[in-house]
Every structure is written in structure tokens, then in C-alpha cells.
Amino acid sequence: MAIRIGLIGAGRMGATTHAPAITVREDVAITAVYDPLPAAAQGVRDKYHAAICASAPELAGRADVDAVMICSPTFAHIEGIRAAATTGKPIFCEKPLCRSLAEADEILKLLKGYQAPVTVGFVRRHGAGQQKFHEIVASGVLGTLRVATADMMFGAFKRLDGDWFVDFARSGGMALDMFIHHFDLFNWSFGMPQRVYAQSSLLSRDQAEPADYISGTMTFRNGVICNLSGGWQRFGRSNNYMDVYGENGCVSYKWGVPEVTLTLKGQDPVVYKTPDPLPVFQAEDNVWLDAILGKGKVKVTVADGVNAVKVALALIESAQSNRVIEL
Ligand SMILES: NC(=O)c1ccc[n+]([C@@H]2O[C@H](COP(=O)([O-])OP(=O)(O)OC[C@H]3O[C@@H](n4cnc5c(N)ncnc54)[C@H](O)[C@@H]3O)[C@@H](O)[C@H]2O)c1
């Protein structure tokens, strides 16, 4: 059986990342595309022989669309989800699931009891290294968990004025757009935080070129205290580190480096090699596509998507109000 995909949003993630990743499979075709930028839609039409649609509802309702992939900008995800949800078709939505708590509530209502597979693009959960990291944390080998860190400084931020990414109202800045990967990973390992506090520039426009930074603390219900530091900068280092410390040891991982380091008290570090068997976006997409075919379940649920948005928005609220936010 072929799975015929309707693609909403044909930019970096839609056209450049997911379209090639899904069409590696012979049982997948892109049959329709919607992007308000004519050149973007035409690119997908030309490459995949997809029909160009004038709106998300038109695309989702087409008889030759079996499943909908939403890769539009964050503020527009809700529009794609509204359209797809009325059809009952499988949905893939890029992260973050949505821009606001009101949209998150609406999505939970729209998708309550939904039968078809729905997932959110937390690609890192599909990386072999991140899975090994999670497995070590979950195994109990670290003993009582105490501390976690996340360092996500990005020194090659290139987006300029006019791009939705640098409009805080549309993207949510570093906290909602990029750090949300780590919020989801911590939720996966520890459950939701109990309280959060942050300071952030929130993409303020007092610099000549767009940049962002957030420094924060999260305290989880299992007692873990997490320190996080992340930014969009236009120079300097780029990092993507996570550590978890327990009473017996520490596990460390840098996204993109195929090894995870476990250091137990009094022992030499052990380095686990974690090459990805497939390009990670392909691995991510395969899980959803296989779930559509009845082979397995999605790894990231709508509830996971909503929970990560709640953490990011709580950190933003804290930075805006200079208050600790309880979740
Ligand atoms: N999983 C990841 O690692 C990852 C990485 C980057 C971006 N993202 C997410 O993917 C999404 C898309 O990001 P991107 O980098 O591809 O952005 P982009 O700006 O490169 O592309 C977005 C595309 O959507 C189109 N678009 C604009 N409004 C639309 C609408 N209302 N309906 C449909 N299409 C619309 C634009 O014309 C553009 O072609 C964002 O939510 C972003 O946060 C995820």
C-alpha cells in the first residue's frame, strides 16, 4: 500500500528535510502541497509531481491524500491541525506543536479519541545516542537522580528581520523553538517539572541583529534540579550538551556526536558508541509511516507535544514576569 502525503509548508523542514526523508521509501508519495509562497509550492510540485492546493483544508480533504505532514511555521501549525483533524487522517506536526496554551487546549479537544496516528517532530527522541542516554537514566544505574544540565548555545544563527523565526510573537524565540527539544527530552526521562524560573532576552529588538538567550532552572517532581542555558547567537561556539547526575554517577551526551559517556563513581568513564543506523529524520518519519501501516505506534504523542509547549511557555512567562512558575 502506498501512503500518499499532503505536505503543508514547503520550507527548510518540509521541502528540504522531510520530503526527501519520506520519499526514500517506495511506499510513500507526496501527492499534494500547500504553501502560500508560490515558489515553495512549485518546487515540491516539480520534484514530486504533487498537486498545488490553495489552502490547508483543501489539501487535507483531497481523496488522494492519506496523511498530512505539517511543516509550516509554528504560528500556523494550528491551521494545519484544524484542517487535518476534521478528516480523521494521520498527522505529523513539526515541533513545537503550537504557539500558545489556548491552541494547545484546542488541539487536545480536536484530537481527543483520535484513531489515526498523530505525532510531533521531536526528532531527537529518534537518535541512537539520545535513546542510549535515556536508557541509562531510566536503568537506575545512576542511583537517586539529583542534577541535570542542558547547554544549547547556537553560534551560527542567521535568520534576519522579516523572517518569522525572529518575530517572538510568531516563533516564541529560542525557548519555544529550539530549547523545546530538551524540554521534551527531560519530560521523557523525568516527567513534567514542578516549577520553573528563567531570565531571557526573549528576542528583544535592542540589538542590531536578531539574537536570543535564555538561562533557567527547572525543578522536577522527582527532585532533579536542572540548569539550562541556550541561545541564538551570530558568532561563538555551538553546543548541544545534556548531563544527568545521580548519586552514583553521571551520563553525558552531545547531540550530533555518536557516543554517550557514563562515568560511575570511582570508575573510568565508559564510552558507548551510538551511530545512527539511518539519517535521524528518516528514522523519525519511518516510525509515523509504519504506524500508519499498522506496524507499531508513534513514539511521541500529542500529550508529549502539549507538555513540552507548557514547559517552554512557563519559562517564557517566568522571564516576562520575573516570577517562579508552578506547573
Ligand atoms: N525538528 C527540527 O529539528 C526542526 C528544525 C527546524 C525547524 N523546525 C520547525 O519546523 C517548522 C518549519 O520550520 P522551517 O525551518 O521549515 O521554516 P521555513 O521558514 O524554512 O519554512 C516554512 C514554510 O512554510 C510556509 N508557510 C508560511 N505560512 C504558512 C501557512 N500558513 N501554511 C503553510 N505554509 C506556510 C513558508 O512559505 C515556508 O515555505 C517550524 O515549526 C520550526 O520550528 C523543526
Ligand as a Chemical Component Dictionary entry (heavy atoms), coordinates in Angstrom:
data_LIG
# 
_chem_comp.id                   LIG 
_chem_comp.type                 NON-POLYMER 
_chem_comp.pdbx_formal_charge   0 
_chem_comp.three_letter_code    LIG 
# 
loop_
_chem_comp_atom.comp_id 
_chem_comp_atom.atom_id 
_chem_comp_atom.alt_atom_id 
_chem_comp_atom.type_symbol 
_chem_comp_atom.charge 
_chem_comp_atom.model_Cartn_x 
_chem_comp_atom.model_Cartn_y 
_chem_comp_atom.model_Cartn_z 
_chem_comp_atom.pdbx_ordinal 
LIG N1  N1  N 0  12.632 19.234 14.152 1  
LIG C1  C1  C 0  13.583 20.112 13.975 2  
LIG O1  O1  O 0  14.739 19.867 14.281 3  
LIG C2  C2  C 0  13.231 21.451 13.366 4  
LIG C3  C3  C 0  14.262 22.238 12.826 5  
LIG C4  C4  C 0  13.888 23.465 12.257 6  
LIG C5  C5  C 0  12.567 23.890 12.277 7  
LIG N2  N2  N 1  11.601 23.101 12.852 8  
LIG C6  C6  C 0  10.198 23.531 12.893 9  
LIG O2  O2  O 0  9.616  23.277 11.625 10 
LIG C7  C7  C 0  8.674  24.287 11.308 11 
LIG C8  C8  C 0  9.040  24.915 9.968  12 
LIG O3  O3  O 0  10.337 25.484 10.082 13 
LIG P1  P1  P 0  11.234 25.775 8.797  14 
LIG O4  O4  O 0  12.635 25.942 9.286  15 
LIG O5  O5  O -1 10.947 24.791 7.725  16 
LIG O6  O6  O 0  10.665 27.208 8.374  17 
LIG P2  P2  P 0  10.836 27.910 6.960  18 
LIG O7  O7  O 0  10.620 29.343 7.205  19 
LIG O8  O8  O 0  12.115 27.475 6.312  20 
LIG O9  O9  O 0  9.656  27.274 6.059  21 
LIG C9  C9  C 0  8.305  27.474 6.381  22 
LIG C10 C10 C 0  7.496  27.353 5.095  23 
LIG O10 O10 O 0  6.115  27.441 5.445  24 
LIG C11 C11 C 0  5.480  28.356 4.547  25 
LIG N3  N3  N 0  4.314  28.946 5.211  26 
LIG C12 C12 C 0  4.172  30.184 5.752  27 
LIG N4  N4  N 0  2.926  30.324 6.259  28 
LIG C13 C13 C 0  2.283  29.150 6.018  29 
LIG C14 C14 C 0  0.976  28.694 6.282  30 
LIG N5  N5  N 0  0.079  29.472 6.930  31 
LIG N6  N6  N 0  0.627  27.448 5.887  32 
LIG C15 C15 C 0  1.526  26.672 5.240  33 
LIG N7  N7  N 0  2.784  27.048 4.961  34 
LIG C16 C16 C 0  3.160  28.274 5.358  35 
LIG C17 C17 C 0  6.541  29.364 4.165  36 
LIG O11 O11 O 0  6.236  29.989 2.955  37 
LIG C18 C18 C 0  7.779  28.473 4.084  38 
LIG O12 O12 O 0  7.934  27.928 2.795  39 
LIG C19 C19 C 0  8.686  25.265 12.467 40 
LIG O13 O13 O 0  7.640  24.983 13.364 41 
LIG C20 C20 C 0  10.032 25.014 13.132 42 
LIG O14 O14 O 0  10.034 25.312 14.494 43 
LIG C21 C21 C 0  11.921 21.890 13.369 44 
# 
loop_
_chem_comp_bond.comp_id 
_chem_comp_bond.atom_id_1 
_chem_comp_bond.atom_id_2 
_chem_comp_bond.value_order 
_chem_comp_bond.pdbx_ordinal 
LIG N1  C1  SING 1  
LIG C1  O1  DOUB 2  
LIG C1  C2  SING 3  
LIG C2  C3  SING 4  
LIG C2  C21 DOUB 5  
LIG C3  C4  DOUB 6  
LIG C4  C5  SING 7  
LIG C5  N2  DOUB 8  
LIG N2  C6  SING 9  
LIG N2  C21 SING 10 
LIG C6  O2  SING 11 
LIG C6  C20 SING 12 
LIG O2  C7  SING 13 
LIG C7  C8  SING 14 
LIG C7  C19 SING 15 
LIG C8  O3  SING 16 
LIG O3  P1  SING 17 
LIG P1  O4  DOUB 18 
LIG P1  O5  SING 19 
LIG P1  O6  SING 20 
LIG O6  P2  SING 21 
LIG P2  O7  DOUB 22 
LIG P2  O8  SING 23 
LIG P2  O9  SING 24 
LIG O9  C9  SING 25 
LIG C9  C10 SING 26 
LIG C10 O10 SING 27 
LIG C10 C18 SING 28 
LIG O10 C11 SING 29 
LIG C11 N3  SING 30 
LIG C11 C17 SING 31 
LIG N3  C12 SING 32 
LIG N3  C16 SING 33 
LIG C12 N4  DOUB 34 
LIG N4  C13 SING 35 
LIG C13 C14 SING 36 
LIG C13 C16 DOUB 37 
LIG C14 N5  SING 38 
LIG C14 N6  DOUB 39 
LIG N6  C15 SING 40 
LIG C15 N7  DOUB 41 
LIG N7  C16 SING 42 
LIG C17 O11 SING 43 
LIG C17 C18 SING 44 
LIG C18 O12 SING 45 
LIG C19 O13 SING 46 
LIG C19 C20 SING 47 
LIG C20 O14 SING 48 
# 
